[in-house]
Amino acid sequence: MAKIILAVDDSASIRQMVAFTLKSSGYEVIEAVDGMDGLEKAKSKNVNLVLTDQNMPRMDGLTLIKGLRALPQYKTVPILMLTTESSDAMKAQGKAAGATGWLVKPFDPQKLIEVVKKVIG
């Protein structure tokens, strides 16, 4: 059975690239347009990994991570930030919120697959 990945990004083109990259490696992908949408979808279906952007309308990535970590079923699920933010301060905030890892956009599809495989197999 394919592992399920929730991709949360307000950019349709980024979501499409992420989904295409992951699906071509055998993962099932659920897309969400922002943090609020991502949180709703995460509550309705258990996923194996969450990939989220930071800067989004309605709910940003850090708030989404905190919301997910507050749910019992997402205490240990890996959450990766995929964002243009690369400052050490932002990474520290991500880690404090519960992010498992950090990838900077624009992403290398091969690197994304490597990281995903390392985190969820």
C-alpha positions in Angstrom: 0.0 0.0 0.0 1.3 3.4 -1.0 2.4 5.9 1.7 0.2 9.0 1.8 1.8 12.4 1.7 -0.1 15.7 2.4 1.3 18.5 0.3 0.3 22.0 1.6 1.2 25.0 -0.5 -0.8 28.1 -1.7 1.1 27.9 -5.0 -0.7 25.6 -7.5 2.5 25.2 -9.6 4.5 24.1 -6.5 1.8 21.7 -5.5 1.7 20.2 -9.0 5.5 19.8 -9.1 5.6 18.2 -5.6 2.6 15.9 -6.4 4.1 14.8 -9.8 7.5 14.1 -8.2 6.1 12.1 -5.4 3.5 10.2 -7.4 6.2 9.2 -9.9 8.0 7.5 -7.0 4.9 5.6 -5.9 3.5 7.8 -3.2 -0.1 8.9 -2.9 -0.5 12.7 -2.6 -3.3 14.8 -1.1 -3.0 18.5 -1.9 -4.1 21.4 0.3 -4.2 25.1 -0.7 -3.2 26.5 2.8 -2.7 25.6 6.4 -6.3 25.6 7.3 -7.2 23.3 4.3 -4.2 21.1 5.3 -5.3 20.8 8.9 -8.9 19.8 7.8 -7.5 17.2 5.3 -5.1 15.8 7.9 -8.0 15.3 10.4 -10.1 13.5 7.8 -7.4 11.1 6.6 -4.3 9.8 8.4 -1.2 10.6 6.3 2.4 9.3 6.6 4.1 12.6 6.0 3.2 16.3 5.8 5.1 18.7 3.4 4.2 22.3 4.1 5.1 25.8 2.9 5.6 28.5 5.5 4.1 31.6 3.9 0.4 31.0 3.1 -2.9 32.9 3.5 -5.4 31.9 6.4 -2.8 29.7 8.2 1.0 29.6 7.8 3.2 26.5 8.0 4.3 27.0 11.6 0.8 27.4 12.9 -0.2 24.3 10.9 2.6 22.3 12.4 1.6 23.3 15.9 -2.0 22.4 15.1 -1.0 19.0 13.8 1.3 18.3 16.7 -1.6 19.0 19.1 -3.5 16.0 17.5 -2.7 12.6 19.1 -2.4 10.9 15.6 0.2 13.5 14.5 2.5 13.5 17.5 5.2 11.4 15.6 4.2 11.9 11.9 7.2 13.5 10.1 6.5 17.1 9.0 8.8 18.7 6.4 8.9 22.4 5.7 9.3 23.2 2.0 9.7 26.9 1.8 11.7 29.9 0.4 12.5 30.8 4.1 16.1 29.7 4.8 17.1 31.8 7.8 18.5 30.0 10.9 15.9 31.9 13.0 13.0 30.6 10.9 14.5 27.1 11.0 14.8 27.3 14.8 11.1 28.3 15.0 10.2 25.4 12.7 12.1 23.0 14.9 10.5 24.4 18.0 7.0 24.0 16.4 7.8 20.3 15.7 9.1 20.3 12.1 11.1 17.2 11.3 13.2 18.8 8.5 13.6 21.7 6.2 13.8 21.9 2.4 14.4 25.2 0.5 12.6 26.2 -2.7 13.2 25.9 -5.5 13.6 22.2 -4.7 15.5 19.5 -6.5 13.0 16.7 -7.3 15.7 14.0 -6.7 16.6 15.6 -3.3 12.9 15.7 -2.3 12.6 12.0 -3.0 15.8 11.2 -1.1 14.6 13.1 1.9 11.1 11.6 1.8 12.5 8.1 1.5 14.9 8.7 4.4 12.0 9.9 6.6 9.2 7.4 5.7 10.8 4.8 3.5 
